C-alpha cells in the first residue's frame, strides 16, 4: 500500500501557489464558493497552459492534490512536488499506484485535481479520457468544473511559455455535479455514459465561463 499524499503538504503548496500566482499575474477568481467546503471533491480543469495547475492550486478554496505526469517530477521538482502532496502518474500505462493514491485522497475527504483532457491542448474539453469518470463513479465524489481562461495564446509575453506578467487570468469554478447515474455501476458502459455526462457539463461550464468573463 503506497503512502497517502500529505494533506498538510497540499496546504503548503496552496500557500506557495497563492504567493506565486498573485505575485506574477492578476488572478480573478469566480464561483469559488461553489466548491463544497468539506468531503471528497474532484476538480476537473481545462488545460491549455503550464500554469493552469499551479494557478488552480493557488486560488482553490481547499488544498488540492493534482495528478501530474511523471515527466514533471525531474531533479529537485520530484521531492518538492511529492512534498506538497502532488501525485505522480505514468500516462503510458495503467498506473495502479497513482490510482490507489488518488482514490485514497477522496476516501480521506480530500480534493483531487484532474486535467480530464489528459494533456495540454486547446483547453476546450473536446477530448476526455475515461480516468475522471472512473474516479468520480468509483468514489461517488462530486465533480466541480473549473475553467482557466487567459493563460495562453496572447501576444506580448516576456517568456514565450508564460502569459504576460501581471496580465489577468480568470479562474471560474462551476457547481458540483454527480458523474454517475446513482446505480454505483462501474462497467465499461457506465463509465462511457459518465464520461459523456461529464463532457456535456464541462463544455457547458466553459461556455458560461467565457460568457461571464468576456474571454
N, C-alpha and C positions, 0 to 999 in steps of 0.2 A: 504494500500500500504506500503510495507516494505521500510525502508530507504536504499538508494543506498549505496553500499560499497564505502569506501573512496579511491578516486584516489590518493590523497596525501599520505594516509596510505600505499597504494601499492608501492609508490615510496620509502617510508621509509623502507618497507620490502625488496625492491630490494637492497637498500644500506646495510642493515644488512646482507642480503644473500651474497652480494659481499664480505664483510669483512670475514664472517664465512667460505665460501667455499674456498676462496683463502688462508685463514689462515690455514685451516685444510688439504686441498688437493691441487692438481695442475690441475685445470680445463683447458682443451684445447677446445676452442670454435670455431666451424667451421660453416660457412654459415649464421652467424647472420645477415648479410646484406640482406638476402632474406626475412626477416620479414618486411612487409610493414611498413613504418615509421609513418603512421597515419591511422586513420579509424579502424573499428572493425576487430579483428583478433581472431581466435581460435587456440591456441597451443595444438596439440594432442601429448601427451608424452607417450612413453612406460614406463612401471612401474615394475621394478624388485627390487627396494630397497627404503627404507625410505628416503634416502637423495635426491631422484630424484626430488621431488617437490622443496625443498629449493635450490638445485643446479640450476635448471632452473630459479627459481625466481631471483637468484643472477646474473646469466650470461645473461639472456634475455636482448635484447636491449631496451625493454619497460617494464614499471611496469605491473605486471600480477596479476589478481585475479583468484585464484585457487578454484575449487570446491573440498572441503576436507570433508571426512567423519566426522560425528558429534562426533564420539568416540575420535577424536583427540582434541576436544575442552574441555579439562578437567583442572580443577583448574586454575592456573594463565595463562595457554595457551589460555583459552577461550577469555578473554579480549585482550590478545596480538594478537592472530590471527585475531580477529574481527577488532582490531585497525589498522592492516596493510592491511586491505581490503580483507581478505580472506572470502570465502563463506562456511558456514556450510550446509551440505546436509545429510539428512536421507536416506540411501541407501535401507532401508527396505520398503519404501512406495513412493508414488508419492509426492515428497516434493515441493508443489506449491510455497512456499515462496522462496526456493532456485532457482527454475526455473525462477520465476519473477525477482529475483535479478540478476541472470546470464544474462538473456535477457537484463536487464537494463544496465549492463556493456557494452554489444555490441551496444545497442541503443545509448549509450553515446560515442561511438567510442573507447571503451577500449579494452583491451586484456583479454580474458578468457582462463584459463589453465585447460585442462581436461585430465585425465587418462582414455582413452576410454575402457581399459580392465576392468575398474570398481574396480579392486582390485589388490594388488601386486601379481605378478606371474612370469612367465618366461620372461616377457618383450618382447615378440615376436609378439605382436598384433594378436595372434591366435584367440582370442575370444573377439569380440567387443560388447558392449552394444549399444542400439539404441540412448542413450542420446546425443552423439556427433552429430549424423545425425540430430536429432531434432533441436538442437541449430543452426547448420550450415544451414539447409534448412529454418528454421523459420526466421533467421536473415539475411541470404544472405552473411554472413561474410566468407571470405576465410579461409581455414584450412591450417595451417603450421605444417607439421610433424616434431617431434623432437625426436631424438634417444639419450638416455643417455647410454653410454657404459663404463664398467669398474667399476660400482658402487657396484657390488656384485660378489659372487662366487669365491673369491680368497683367498688363504691361507695367513697366517701371520698377521691376523687382531688383533690389540691390544684389541679392543672391538668387540665381535662377531657380533653385529648388524651393524657394520660400516665397510666401506672399510678401508684398511690400511692407516694410516695417511701419508700425503704427497704423496700418490700414484696418478697417473694420472687418471682423469675421463674425457672422451670425451663427449661433447655435440654437436650434429650435427643437424643444422636446415636445413630443406628442402624447396623447392619452394612452394609458396601458390597455392592452387587449390580450385575449387568450388565443393562442395559435391553434390549439386542439379543438376538437368538436365536443369535448366533455366526456367522451367514452373511455378515454385512457388508452385507446388502441395505439400500438407502436408499429403497425405493419407498414410495409412499403407504400401501400395505397394511402394509409392515414397520414404518413409523412409527406407524400406528394400533395395531398389535399391541404395540409397545414402550410406547406411551402407556398402554394397558390394563395392561401388566405393571407399569409404574411406579406407576400409581394404586393397584393392589392392594397393592404393597409399602409405599407411603407411608401408606395408610389403616391397614394392619396395624400399622405402626410407631407411628402416632398413638394407636391403641387401647392398645398395650403401654405407651406413654409415660404415658398417662392413668392406667393401672392402677398403674404404678410410682410415680407421683408423687401419686396420690390426687386429681388435678385433675378 
